[in-house]
Amino acid sequence: MTPSTEPGHGAGHPFEDWALDPAVRHLNHGSYGAVPRAALAAQQALRTEMDAGPDPWFRGLPERVAHARTRLARYLRTPPEDLALVANASAGVSAVLGSITLPPDSEVLLTDHAYGAVVWAVERAARRAGARVRTVHVPLSATAEEITARVGAALAAGPVSLLVVDQITSATARVFPVADLVEAAHSAGARVLVDGAHGPGMLADPLAHAGAADYWVGNLHKWPCTPRGTGALVARGPLAQELYPVVDSWGAPEPFPQRFDHQGTADLTAWLAAPEALEFIERRYGWDAARARMTRLADEAQRTLAAALGRTGDLAALAACAAPAMRLVPLPAGLAADQEAAHALQCRVSARTGCDVACTTWRGRGFLRLSAHLYNDPADYAHLAELLPACLAECRAGTETTAHAHAPGAQAADAAHGDAHAHAPGAHVDAQD
Ligand SMILES: Cc1ncc(COP(=O)(O)O)c(C=O)c1O
């Protein structure tokens, strides 16, 4: 297939339903989502109403939030009395960590795939409580059984009070066998907080997938495409009643989840318009069909980019537990070896190829993380595949030149990374694991 140089989506293409810039190919849905025009219009109408009459708007807001919450709970197939709305997954994690008591000298267990900001939140909560944080290594190529065995062994090794685990990991795009991990943690006497930031939309029933998790947080503004700032926190029974929102407001005397319906003076139009995004996609595409299309596209995207970068041989090792709509392709050794380098590379790739795509880093290795949503099509990935190899070659040459010519300190650091890479990502994804 010859890639087109312009995105050029014809009339009737799903792209038309989103408000994305048509001059850019959007291959990074996983980071910030994208909102359909129908939901943006609904949100704008709500904002207009809010600005026309702030008094009646804020008087009636908790009731409207409760109604939206019920519609969002239906999408997540969970009772509305178990679901609180939060601004995002980060706020949900902070609400849990700020509400529960970690016993001093106990441990919080993480995996080395945890989202960086969540790790920081856990570390701060542990410091406050006098608890410790332990991190278990999960190889990139691990099967569901291997992940459960590793986490199970780590649970057995210490007095873990809380396991914090991703449903779908961010940098590495893995689906973890969360229900089994919850069972293992409960047998070891630990509670579980599931970071389901990427679960909704990608998984048909993310809460069933999370089993008997004590706390689950997820984003609706990622894969379900709601306006941004729409997250959910799910908990049940007495555990739920321990939870308070990050913002103390007039809902404080109310039970969970109603106490989360009050957020001080805040623009909550995203929450109220969120059901419109879910219902629009159901009406126009059907969520099951949407998921199937996203998975097919992601398969093709991964194959196309792996072929372009000469990494087809790595795909088998990445197959177990791959996320349905987010896929990795290893980058050449030495690129995106840390967070800062990954960010710089992502900016460079975007500027040179016209494609917004994520570059992630994990254990000193760089990856291209491809997302696929309804508005994407195979030509998007073919276009990236045509331009990326030259772009990466330039970046590598630039990195080497900079290290050798200008920065003796950086050169030493690079050499250390180079050493690590010599044993790791070059030929086989599995090698380092
Ligand atoms: C696994 C994971 N957890 C948490 C977050 C935080 O989400 P938010 O920025 O919406 O709070 C993200 C964001 O990408 C994520 O990927």
The ligand as an SDF file (V2000), in Angstrom:
LIG
                    3D

 16 16  0  0  0  0  0  0  0  0999 V2000
   -1.9310    3.2800   33.9170 C   0  0  0  0  0  0  0  0  0  0  0  0
   -2.2830    4.7230   34.1650 C   0  0  0  0  0  0  0  0  0  0  0  0
   -2.6270    5.1040   35.3960 N   0  0  0  0  0  0  0  0  0  0  0  0
   -2.9790    6.3740   35.6730 C   0  0  0  0  0  0  0  0  0  0  0  0
   -2.9580    7.3420   34.6990 C   0  0  0  0  0  0  0  0  0  0  0  0
   -3.3310    8.7350   35.0530 C   0  0  0  0  0  0  0  0  0  0  0  0
   -4.4600    9.1520   34.3450 O   0  0  0  0  0  0  0  0  0  0  0  0
   -4.9460   10.6480   34.5160 P   0  0  0  0  0  0  0  0  0  0  0  0
   -3.8490   11.5040   33.9740 O   0  0  0  0  0  0  0  0  0  0  0  0
   -6.1870   10.7490   33.6930 O   0  0  0  0  0  0  0  0  0  0  0  0
   -5.1630   10.8800   35.9540 O   0  0  0  0  0  0  0  0  0  0  0  0
   -2.5880    7.0040   33.3960 C   0  0  0  0  0  0  0  0  0  0  0  0
   -2.5430    8.0200   32.3550 C   0  0  0  0  0  0  0  0  0  0  0  0
   -2.1980    7.8040   31.2220 O   0  0  0  0  0  0  0  0  0  0  0  0
   -2.2340    5.6610   33.1230 C   0  0  0  0  0  0  0  0  0  0  0  0
   -1.8570    5.2810   31.9060 O   0  0  0  0  0  0  0  0  0  0  0  0
  1  2  1  0
  2  3  1  0
  2 15  2  0
  3  4  2  0
  4  5  1  0
  5  6  1  0
  5 12  2  0
  6  7  1  0
  7  8  1  0
  8  9  2  0
  8 10  1  0
  8 11  1  0
 12 13  1  0
 12 15  1  0
 13 14  2  0
 15 16  1  0
M  END
$$$$
